């Protein structure tokens, strides 16, 4: 094990054995990323609490060995990691089943109040438990500790933060683990790695200053056994809070169930954005190019150098007002729903959609209306690509088709189709094909749209 709590002599001995290949498994903190750490033959890297590592840390880890297998573990993936997983760049697996007998943490949000603090601490002390009080300001932490000691004089209290002498910090944490301390006033140093079953109340001061993942991790320090745990999040007046701070707090209240880390990470992705895939930012809405665009640009550049014409892949826009999604009541597991959406997004053949429909019915039962609509929409998208249709709109009792001639072998075939059936089709001066529909139900119109797209394909791309 390698960390700053090891003496210099012990560290040198560990580094020597590591370099010579005498150590099979090394467990360590960020100390493992230091320049003096050399591996003889590193094969697997397990990155626990992945959300605590920045891009620079991860780049250093990559340089240790280019072909190393990496397994990243986290309760709340950072927006960029989650975004990359949803895009299919990284594989993702979700463990959503909580440990047996674990209970959901009851969460309260309010302005700081001495009466609430006193009641929460004494309630925990009465049942023989321990309390974390998170005050993430080293300069005023001792002042806060003094205030708490006056408020609850019977509580055995101590302080822990990252800038303490390592021996003193170790002493305090061991005392807390041995239940010699009732109330630990601390910074976010307790955010991960602590598993103390007797600590079942956490009070977080100025909770609005923390990120979603950080608050979720802090809340997860309690409720590690079968006791009911409580989290108290203190904030300033609601009118002084920023828009995103309010969103974060709302998400925490909404997702207080066990195994809610993935839902919280999804909400974090929506609030903060997916970051820059090719840059250093692990959050933020992409301002330049994403991974998909980067690959397209590279492919186009290579084609131009070879003197080949560059044809962008067709991505049809389907505008039909209806509910088209996979309901949570149909596929309750979020991991399975996301996997289904990813598979649908990649489908290019009608046979794939047909097989997927049969699989859904076999696994989850009869398709609800929203799921059936989604499959029909994907089918229209696939057919639009094959027919060279860049946009499809349903307007009243009409279908409007806009074409991409570079994706059609015989664009003039549209004229032949209109001549063959003038009662159904009409071509506008702005090159939009209008098709009159004789079915008033949404499902019927979608089926008719499917048949028309098949007909267009026969005329322009057969």
N, C-alpha and C positions, 0 to 999 in steps of 0.2 A: 504494500500500500504506500502510495507516494502523496504527501501533502505537506503544507507548511508546519504541521505539528510534529513532523519528524526532525530529528537533529541533523545538522550538516553531515556528520559522520555517517549516520544511517542512510541519508539520501545518496551520498557518494557510493556506498556499497550497493544500494539498489540499482543505481544507474549503471554501475560496472557489470552487474549480473544481467541486467536487461540488454546491454550492448553485446554481451557474449552469448546470449540466448539461453541463459540458465533459468530464466523466469518464463513460465508458460502463460500466466494470467497476471496482469498488473492492474490494480484499481487505483484511481487517483483523481485529484481535482484538476483545475486548470493548469496545475504544475506540470502535467504531462505534455503540455503544448510548448514548454520552454525549449530554447535552442539546444541546451545540453542533453536533452533526452533523445537517445538514439536506439532504434529497434533493430535487432538482427534480421528478423523475418516476420513482420506484422501481417497477420492474415484477416483479423476481424476487429472492428472497432464498434463497441456498444456505447452509444451516446445517451446517457440518462439525463432527464430534465433538459431536453433539447432547447426549450424556450429560453434557457439562461445563457446560451452561447450566441455571440454575435457573429456576423459574417467573417470578420477577420480571424476569429478563433477557428471557424470551420475551414477557412482557406488554409490555415496552418496545419490543421489535421489532414487535409487532402494532400499536402506536400510531404507528409511523413511517408506515404506510399500511394502511388497513383491507382493501383489495382486492388486496393483494400475494400473488403465488404463492410458496409456500414448499416447498423441497425439503430435508428433513433427512437427513443422512448419519451413520451410526453403526455401529460394529462390534457394540456391545452396547446396544440401546435401553433407556432407563430403564423401570421397571415400568409407570408410567402411560402412556407413549407406546405400549408394546407392548400394554397392555390396551385402549387406545383403538383400536388397529389391529385387534385380534381382535374387538372389538365392532362394527367396521365404520365407526367415526367417521372414521378416517384410513386412507387407502390405504397398502398396504405392498408392497414388492418386495424380494426377497432375492437377493443374489449369493452363491452358495455355492461357486462354482468358484474354487479358489486359483490364484495365478499359476503359470506353468509352472516346474518344477524346485524349487518351494518344498517344504520338508520340515516335518513336524510337530515341534513343540518338545518335547524330552524334559524332563519336570518331576519334580523331587524335593522332598519335604517332610520336614524333620527339625528337631530342636532345633539351635540355633546351635553350631557346632563349628569351632575353628580349623583342624583338620586338613582338614575338608571345604572350607573357604574356600581354604586354601593350595593344595590339590590342584586345585580348580576353576579358580582364577586361573592357576596355572602351566600347566595343560593348555591353556588358551586362548592364553596367551602363546607356548607352544611351537609352535602352528600360525599364529602371527602375527596373532592376533585381539585384540579389545578387550573390556573388561568394564564393566558397570554394577554398582555396589553401591548399592542404594537403602536409605537410612537416613532416614526421614521425621521427623527431629527436628533443627531448626536449632541448638538450644542445645548438643546433644552431637555434632553431625556432625563437627566438627574433632577431637574426642577419638577418635571412631571412625576417622577418616582416619589419625590418628597410630598407632593400634593396628594398622591394616592395613599401614602403611608398615614397622613393625617386623616384622610377620609375613611380608611379601613385599618385602624391601628393593630387589629388582631392578626392581620395577614402577614406571613413571613415573605418579605419582598426582596428582590435583587434585580440588577440591570445587566443586560447583555447586548453588545453591539460589535460590529466588525473591526473597529479600530482599537479594541482592547488588547492588552498583552495576551498572547496566545495561551499562556499558562493560567492567567486569571479567567479568561473566557472558558477554558476547559473546566476549571474548578466550578464556575457558576453552572454550566450546563450539566455537569455530573451531579451537583447538588439538586438541580431541578429534576433530573431523572430519578434520583433516590427519594423524591418527595420531601426534601428538606427545605424547599422553597414552594410557597403557595402561589405567589403572583410574580410572574416574570415580565418585567418591563423591558421591551426589546425593539430592535429595528427589524427590517425584513430579512435579517440573518437567519431567521427561523423558517423562511419561505419553503425550503425543501430539505428533505433528508431526515427530518425528525419524525419519530413514530412513538409517541408517549401516550398510551391508552388512558392514563388518568387525567390528562389535560383535555377538558371537554367544553371549555368556554374561551372564546377569543374576542377581544375588543380591539377594533381598529380605529385609531384616531385619524382624522382627515382622509377618509377613505376615497374621497373624490380625486385625490392626487395619484391614485394607483391605476394601472392598466387592468383590463379585464382578466387576463391570464394570471397576473400577480395577485389580484384579489381572490381568484378562485383557488390558487395555490395556498394562500394564507388561510382561507376558510377550511381548506383540506387538512390543516394541522390538527384540527379537533375532530372528534367523532371517529377515532381510529379503532374503537372497540364497540361493544353493544350498548353503551350508554347513549342517551339522547344528548346531542351536542348543540351549542348555541353560538351564533356569530352576531356581534353587535357592530354595525358600521356607522361611525359618527361622521357627519358632514356639516358644512356651514349652512346658512340659510339657502333654501332651494333657489331663490331668485338670483343668487350670486354664482350659481353653478353654470358651467358652459354646457352647450348643447350635447357634446359627446359624453361629458361626465354623466349627465342625466340618462343618456342612452345606456351607458355601461352599468349604472346602478339598477336600471329597470331590467336589464338582461339578467343580472345576478338574482334578482327577486323571482323572475319568471322561471329561471332554470336552477332551482334549488334541489331538484331530485338527484338521486344517486346516479353516477355515470353521466352527468350532464356536461362534462368537459368538452365533448365534441360539438355539442350545440352551442356552447359558449364560444368556442373557437370559430364556428361558422358566423356567429354574430359579430365577433371581433373582425373577421374578414370583411363583413359588410360595412362596418363602421370605419375601419382604417384602410381598407383596400388591400390588394395582394402584393404590393411591393414591386420592385424592379427585378425581373428574373435574371438579367445580365449585369445588374449593378449591385451596390452594397446595401441598398435599403431593403429591410425585411418587412416593411409595411409601406402604405402609401399607394394611391391609385396610379397606375402606369401612365406616365406622361409621354414617353417616347415610343419604344417598341416592346412588345411581349415576345415570348419564346416562339409562338407560331409565326408572327411576322418576321422575326429574325431568320427562321428557316426558309420562309418564302423569299426574302431578300437575297439570301445566299444562293438559293436555287436559281433565281432569276439572273443573278450576276454570272453564274457558271454558264447558263444557257446563252447569254449575250456574248461571252468570250468564245463560245463554240460556234457562234453565228446562227444559232437556232432561234426561231420566233418564241417570244415569251408569252404564254397564255396563262392568265390567272385562273385558278380553279373556280368554278361557279359556286356561289353560295346564295341560293335563292332566298328571297324574303317572302314569307307566307303570312298574309294579313287576313285572318279570319277570326271574328269575335266569338270566342267560345272558351269554356273552361277545359284546358288540356294539361293534365298533370297526373302524377301518381299519388293518390291520397295517402295520408299517414295511416288511415284506418285500413287501407288495403295492404300496404307494406309497412308495418310498424317500425321495423329496424332501419335507422337512418343510414347505416353503412350499406345495407342492401338497396335502399332507394337510390343513393348516390351512384352505386355501381350500375344500377339499371339505367339511369340517366346517361352515364358515360358510354355505355354500350349502344344506346339509341343514337347518341350524337355521332358515333363512328360508322353507322350503318350506311351502306351504299347499294344494297340489293334488296329487292322486294322479298326474296326468299328468306333473307336474314330477319326481316320484320315478322314474317309469317311464323318462322321457327320460334322467335322470341315471344310472340303472342301465345303460342302453344305452351311454352315454358312457364309463362306467368300464370296461365289458367291452371296448369298442373301443380304449381307450387303454392299459389295464393287464392285460387278459386276464380269464379266468374268475374270478368273485367267490369269495374264500375264505369259509368258514362265518361268520367273525366279521363280515365286511363285509355278507354277505347278511342276517345277524341285525340289523345296524344299520339297513339299509334297511327291514326289516320293522317295526322299532320306530318309525321315523319315520312309516311308513305308518299304524301304529296310533295315533300321536299325531294325525295329520291327521284320521283317521276319528273319533277321540274328540271333537275340536273340532266336527266336523260333527254328531255325535250328542249333543252336550251332556253328555259324560261327563268329569267332573273328575278321576276316579281309576280306574285299571284295575289289578287285582291278580291274579296267577296263583298260586293256593294249591292245591297238590296237583292234583287232577283237576277243579278248579273255577275259573271266572273270576268275579271280584267287580267289579261296576260301581257307582260312586257318581256321582250325577247333579247337575248344576247347572241347576235349573229355569228360571233367568232366561235361559239360553242354549238353551232349547227352545221352539218355537212351540206345541207340543201335548204338555205333560208327561204328561197322562193317557193318551197313546197307549201308554205302557209297560204299562198294565193290559191293554189290548187285545192286545198282543203276548204277554203271559203266558197269557192265556185261550186264545189260539190255539195255544199249544204248552206245555201244563202239564208235560209229561214232561221238557222241557229246562230250563225256567226256574222260579225260585222267588224270591219277594220277601220279604225279612226285615223284622221290625218296625222296624229302624233304617234303613229305606229303601235297602237295598243289594240290587241284583239279582244273584242267583247263577245261573250257567249251568253245567250239567254237561257235561264234555267226554268224548267217546268215543275220542279219539286220544291215545295215550300218549307219542308223540315230541314233543319241544319244537317242532320246525318245524310238525308237524301241528296242535298246539294253537294256534300263532300264526296259522296259516291259518284255523282255526275262529274264533279271536277276531276276525279281520278280517271274516269273513262275518257274525258276530253284530253287530258295530258297524254294518255296512251295513244290517242289518235294523232295528236301533234307530233309525238315521237315517230310514229310511222311515216309521216309526211316529210319531216326534216332530218331525221337521223337514222332511217332504216337502211 
